[in-house]
Each structure stands twice: as structure tokens, then as C-alpha cells.
Amino acid sequence: MERLRSSPLHANISTALDKHLEVIRVVQSRRKDEIVNASNRQRQGAPRCQDDRDVFALALAIKEMSVSTRKARTTLWCALQMTLPK
């Protein structure tokens, strides 16, 4: 869109997209932690009730990603509206 406009987009657009990418990385990290911890517990024979902390952390990260996705979509829509010819 910046190329189509021949000028940079508003700084808030880049900030929102950077934040969205950061939130995605957090979700990836939480998922990786959950997998590693689950496999470690399975090897040790620990009870499954301890899995809750990992699942709750992942659920919270997914919730934040959902909010961030909505903001990113809105931001991209605004950028598109600014890019289209009048």
C-alpha cells in the first residue's frame, strides 16, 4: 500500500502490525511451552491436572491474539481506504 500511495503510511499502522506480530509470537511460545511441558509430564507420569497452567496461559495468549487480529484488520482496512483513489 505504501508503494501504491508513493508515501509512507501513518505510524499507527506500522505499530499495530508490529504489535500483532508480537502477539503471534507469544502464542507460538505458549504453545511450544505447553507441548514441551506435556511431553515432560507424560514421561514422568505426573497427574494431568497440572496441565491447567499451560492451557490457561495459552488461552489468554489466544484471547489477546483475537483482539490484536481485529485491530490489525481494522488498521489494514483504514490503510486501504487511504490508498484507494478518491
C-alpha positions as CSV (number, residue, x, y, z in Angstrom):
1,M,0.0,0.0,0.0
2,E,2.9,2.3,0.7
3,R,4.1,1.7,-2.9
4,L,0.7,2.5,-4.3
5,R,0.5,5.7,-2.3
6,S,4.1,6.6,-3.0
7,S,4.3,7.7,0.6
8,P,4.6,6.1,4.0
9,L,1.5,5.1,5.9
10,H,0.7,6.6,9.3
11,A,2.9,5.4,12.1
12,N,0.0,3.9,14.0
13,I,-0.5,1.4,11.1
14,S,3.1,0.1,11.5
15,T,2.7,0.0,15.2
16,A,-0.5,-2.1,15.1
17,L,1.0,-4.6,12.7
18,D,4.2,-4.9,14.8
19,K,2.1,-5.5,17.9
20,H,0.1,-8.1,16.1
21,L,3.3,-9.9,15.1
22,E,4.5,-9.8,18.7
23,V,1.2,-11.3,19.9
24,I,1.5,-14.1,17.4
25,R,5.0,-14.9,18.6
26,V,3.7,-15.0,22.2
27,V,1.0,-17.5,21.2
28,Q,3.7,-19.6,19.4
29,S,5.8,-19.6,22.5
30,R,2.9,-20.5,24.8
31,R,2.0,-23.4,22.5
32,K,5.6,-24.6,22.4
33,D,5.8,-24.4,26.3
34,E,2.6,-26.4,26.5
35,I,3.8,-29.2,24.2
36,V,7.2,-29.4,26.0
37,N,5.7,-29.5,29.4
38,A,3.0,-32.0,28.4
39,S,5.6,-34.4,27.0
40,N,7.8,-34.0,30.1
41,R,4.9,-34.7,32.4
42,Q,3.9,-37.8,30.3
43,R,7.4,-39.2,30.6
44,Q,7.4,-38.6,34.4
45,G,3.9,-39.9,34.9
46,A,2.7,-36.8,36.6
47,P,-1.1,-36.2,37.0
48,R,-2.8,-34.3,34.2
49,C,-4.3,-31.6,36.5
50,Q,-1.0,-29.7,36.4
51,D,-1.6,-29.0,32.7
52,D,-4.0,-26.3,33.6
53,R,-1.5,-23.5,33.9
54,D,-0.1,-24.1,30.4
55,V,-3.6,-24.3,29.0
56,F,-4.7,-21.1,30.7
57,A,-1.6,-19.2,29.6
58,L,-2.2,-20.4,26.0
59,A,-5.9,-19.4,26.2
60,L,-5.0,-16.0,27.4
61,A,-2.5,-15.5,24.6
62,I,-5.1,-16.6,22.1
63,K,-7.6,-14.2,23.5
64,E,-5.0,-11.4,23.2
65,M,-4.3,-12.5,19.6
66,S,-8.0,-12.3,18.8
67,V,-8.2,-8.7,20.0
68,S,-5.0,-7.9,18.1
69,T,-6.3,-9.5,14.9
70,R,-9.4,-7.4,15.0
71,K,-7.3,-4.2,15.5
72,A,-4.9,-5.3,12.7
73,R,-7.8,-5.9,10.3
74,T,-9.3,-2.5,11.1
75,T,-5.9,-0.9,10.6
76,L,-5.4,-2.5,7.3
77,W,-8.8,-1.5,6.2
78,C,-8.1,2.1,7.1
79,A,-4.8,1.9,5.2
80,L,-6.6,0.5,2.2
81,Q,-9.2,3.3,2.3
82,M,-6.3,5.9,2.4
83,T,-4.6,4.1,-0.5
84,L,-7.6,3.9,-2.9
85,P,-8.1,6.8,-5.3
86,K,-10.8,9.3,-4.4
